[in-house]
Amino acid sequence: MNTIERLKQAAGPGGYSEDPQEIAPHLTEWRGKYTGHSPLLLKPATTAQVAALLAICHETGTAVVPQGGNTGLVGGQIPFHGEVLLSTKRLNKVRAVDSHAPALVVETGVTLAAVQKAAEEAGLFFPLRLASEGSCTIGGNISTNAGGTHVIRYGMTRALVLGLEVVLADGRILDLLRLLPKDNTGYDLKQAFIGAEGTLGIITAAALKLFPRPRSSAVGFAAVASPAAALELLAQMQARTGGLVSAFELIPRIALELVLAHIHGTRDPLGAPSPWYVVVEATAGEGVDLAALFETGLMSADDAVVAASEAQGQALWSLREHISEAQKREGASIKHDIAVPVAKVPDFLAAAVPEVLKLAPGARPVSFGHLGDGNLHFNFQSPRPGDDPAFLALWEEMQLIVHDVVHEFGGSISAEHGVGVMKRDALPRYKSHAELDAMRALKTAFDPKNILNPGKLVPPLLRL
Ligand SMILES: Cc1cc2nc3c(=O)[nH]c(=O)nc-3n(C[C@H](O)[C@H](O)[C@H](O)COP(=O)(O)OP(=O)(O)OC[C@H]3O[C@@H](n4cnc5c(N)ncnc54)[C@H](O)[C@@H]3O)c2cc1C
């Protein structure tokens, strides 16, 4: 029996597809930037099935690409070379809720929105927030160590994982599904799989840390003169609220204008235009006069509005959440997901924007995002609306310019989206030989036959 037949047999009825129409949506990513091909879509529904499938792949040297919600932005989930595709979507059970830990044990094909809902139904709170939360899976979030808007208060996904269940490349099941905040019994192996983009194992279940549900929240939209003024406002807000800020998102005027132009039902909440804005949110428990603290904190802004209802809060948030969609509707744009130390954001912007404009005169900078984490979506819109292939052809060159400036500022060329194929070959320029060798050693130890997501994340060793 050939390998494909063996995999089909192990997957069982309903556990695979060879139908090109069913496979097609799994082959192209959200922006249409990457497309792949695959002869077989595996759809295991249990950890035991994943283990049986990987044992066959390992024995036969068959490459496999794990995929969750296919919302990744660096091509990590796409089978570029005809690999078998393994979708985790049927690993979709909530296994347990532990209200004392408090923690939730879920299979990794559960969407982030469903994880949030399960936490809420247990009277608790799971703080990871991404605009893709209706489609992305918790397995994808863990594999990319996703960030989002609440990192400033709760940390990256890594900080939210207590334990993992992982199927190794050879099909063995690594049970690290512990509910222990304290466990110093050697290497913390689960950390290796968080942010590994499916190159070291397939994560089948996770124990997630939950939090008490906030009892009150405040959302504001503030005008500031500059990114430096925005940082000053953040310091004020944190000081006044005693560290209750749960989100602090920077928005330039052009991003607001794009949202107002392209997203139906949005409106400018402030009277006069300002070069920069922030959306700020804080949450608290009972008995805290959050509204008073919040408004005092906002006093140093040039102008500000505080939501008077949940609906108003959502309307303010939607101005931030629709920026990517508005950029897409406006036309061509080149994007960078970078981080620099928080205090250096203003100087980074002052240094990097002119460098890019030398390459692409007239390009429109749309730098927005998670200012409190030093993480900006440092994007450039084409000088004119609509398609612009000549502008997009500058992607690689612009990326190099931006990443070099990021590196000078002690930053990261991928703050939250990962490496995938998009940034793999950029890593050797910015990481030491020692760091790259350690990454390759980890990959070889966990996946000696290089069958798990080959060609992603880990740069090959180039021998001169
Ligand atoms: C509109 C939009 C907004 C976004 N906003 C953010 C944001 O604010 N912050 C942010 O960090 N990201 C953001 N993203 C990117 C994306 O949503 C995240 O990277 C997300 O974590 C990917 O989850 P997924 O289930 O779609 O994974 P996929 O795209 O399917 O896969 C991503 C990577 O994880 C691997 N993988 C998936 N599941 C598993 C598993 N169970 N075991 C092992 N490997 C696995 C894949 O092989 C691939 O390398 C956004 C994307 C979109 C489209």
The ligand as an SDF file (V2000), in Angstrom:
LIG
                    3D

 53 58  0  0  0  0  0  0  0  0999 V2000
   -7.3870   40.0400   10.4580 C   0  0  0  0  0  0  0  0  0  0  0  0
   -6.2270   39.3980   11.1760 C   0  0  0  0  0  0  0  0  0  0  0  0
   -5.7730   39.9700   12.3590 C   0  0  0  0  0  0  0  0  0  0  0  0
   -4.7080   39.3850   13.0500 C   0  0  0  0  0  0  0  0  0  0  0  0
   -4.2890   39.9770   14.2200 N   0  0  0  0  0  0  0  0  0  0  0  0
   -3.2670   39.4230   14.9040 C   0  0  0  0  0  0  0  0  0  0  0  0
   -2.7920   40.0340   16.1200 C   0  0  0  0  0  0  0  0  0  0  0  0
   -3.2750   41.0750   16.5770 O   0  0  0  0  0  0  0  0  0  0  0  0
   -1.7890   39.4230   16.7700 N   0  0  0  0  0  0  0  0  0  0  0  0
   -1.2130   38.2650   16.3100 C   0  0  0  0  0  0  0  0  0  0  0  0
   -0.3070   37.7440   16.9780 O   0  0  0  0  0  0  0  0  0  0  0  0
   -1.6260   37.6880   15.1560 N   0  0  0  0  0  0  0  0  0  0  0  0
   -2.6240   38.2350   14.4510 C   0  0  0  0  0  0  0  0  0  0  0  0
   -3.0380   37.6570   13.2710 N   0  0  0  0  0  0  0  0  0  0  0  0
   -2.3350   36.4710   12.7530 C   0  0  0  0  0  0  0  0  0  0  0  0
   -3.0010   35.1220   13.0850 C   0  0  0  0  0  0  0  0  0  0  0  0
   -4.3810   35.2550   13.3740 O   0  0  0  0  0  0  0  0  0  0  0  0
   -2.2720   34.4440   14.2530 C   0  0  0  0  0  0  0  0  0  0  0  0
   -0.9460   34.1370   13.8390 O   0  0  0  0  0  0  0  0  0  0  0  0
   -2.9500   33.1650   14.7440 C   0  0  0  0  0  0  0  0  0  0  0  0
   -2.3260   32.7960   15.9640 O   0  0  0  0  0  0  0  0  0  0  0  0
   -2.8880   31.9960   13.7760 C   0  0  0  0  0  0  0  0  0  0  0  0
   -3.8070   30.9890   14.1910 O   0  0  0  0  0  0  0  0  0  0  0  0
   -4.4110   29.9340   13.1420 P   0  0  0  0  0  0  0  0  0  0  0  0
   -5.2080   28.9280   13.9000 O   0  0  0  0  0  0  0  0  0  0  0  0
   -5.1020   30.6050   12.0420 O   0  0  0  0  0  0  0  0  0  0  0  0
   -3.0670   29.2290   12.6310 O   0  0  0  0  0  0  0  0  0  0  0  0
   -2.6330   28.8740   11.1460 P   0  0  0  0  0  0  0  0  0  0  0  0
   -2.5800   30.0780   10.3160 O   0  0  0  0  0  0  0  0  0  0  0  0
   -3.4250   27.7400   10.6400 O   0  0  0  0  0  0  0  0  0  0  0  0
   -1.1350   28.3580   11.4390 O   0  0  0  0  0  0  0  0  0  0  0  0
   -0.1490   29.2440   11.9140 C   0  0  0  0  0  0  0  0  0  0  0  0
    1.1310   28.4320   12.2250 C   0  0  0  0  0  0  0  0  0  0  0  0
    0.9080   27.5360   13.3170 O   0  0  0  0  0  0  0  0  0  0  0  0
    1.0900   26.1770   12.9290 C   0  0  0  0  0  0  0  0  0  0  0  0
    0.0400   25.4150   13.6230 N   0  0  0  0  0  0  0  0  0  0  0  0
   -1.3010   25.6590   13.6270 C   0  0  0  0  0  0  0  0  0  0  0  0
   -1.9140   24.8210   14.4860 N   0  0  0  0  0  0  0  0  0  0  0  0
   -0.9560   24.0190   15.0140 C   0  0  0  0  0  0  0  0  0  0  0  0
   -0.9620   22.9710   15.9770 C   0  0  0  0  0  0  0  0  0  0  0  0
   -2.0810   22.5730   16.5700 N   0  0  0  0  0  0  0  0  0  0  0  0
    0.2210   22.3700   16.2880 N   0  0  0  0  0  0  0  0  0  0  0  0
    1.3780   22.7720   15.7260 C   0  0  0  0  0  0  0  0  0  0  0  0
    1.4420   23.7570   14.8070 N   0  0  0  0  0  0  0  0  0  0  0  0
    0.2900   24.3860   14.4720 C   0  0  0  0  0  0  0  0  0  0  0  0
    0.9990   26.1880   11.4070 C   0  0  0  0  0  0  0  0  0  0  0  0
    1.7540   25.1250   10.8520 O   0  0  0  0  0  0  0  0  0  0  0  0
    1.5820   27.5440   11.0760 C   0  0  0  0  0  0  0  0  0  0  0  0
    2.9890   27.4890   11.0740 O   0  0  0  0  0  0  0  0  0  0  0  0
   -4.0820   38.2240   12.5360 C   0  0  0  0  0  0  0  0  0  0  0  0
   -4.5520   37.6580   11.3510 C   0  0  0  0  0  0  0  0  0  0  0  0
   -5.5980   38.2280   10.6630 C   0  0  0  0  0  0  0  0  0  0  0  0
   -6.0730   37.5690    9.4060 C   0  0  0  0  0  0  0  0  0  0  0  0
  1  2  1  0
  2  3  1  0
  2 52  2  0
  3  4  2  0
  4  5  1  0
  4 50  1  0
  5  6  2  0
  6  7  1  0
  6 13  1  0
  7  8  2  0
  7  9  1  0
  9 10  1  0
 10 11  2  0
 10 12  1  0
 12 13  2  0
 13 14  1  0
 14 15  1  0
 14 50  1  0
 15 16  1  0
 16 17  1  0
 16 18  1  0
 18 19  1  0
 18 20  1  0
 20 21  1  0
 20 22  1  0
 22 23  1  0
 23 24  1  0
 24 25  2  0
 24 26  1  0
 24 27  1  0
 27 28  1  0
 28 29  2  0
 28 30  1  0
 28 31  1  0
 31 32  1  0
 32 33  1  0
 33 34  1  0
 33 48  1  0
 34 35  1  0
 35 36  1  0
 35 46  1  0
 36 37  1  0
 36 45  1  0
 37 38  2  0
 38 39  1  0
 39 40  1  0
 39 45  2  0
 40 41  1  0
 40 42  2  0
 42 43  1  0
 43 44  2  0
 44 45  1  0
 46 47  1  0
 46 48  1  0
 48 49  1  0
 50 51  2  0
 51 52  1  0
 52 53  1  0
M  END
$$$$
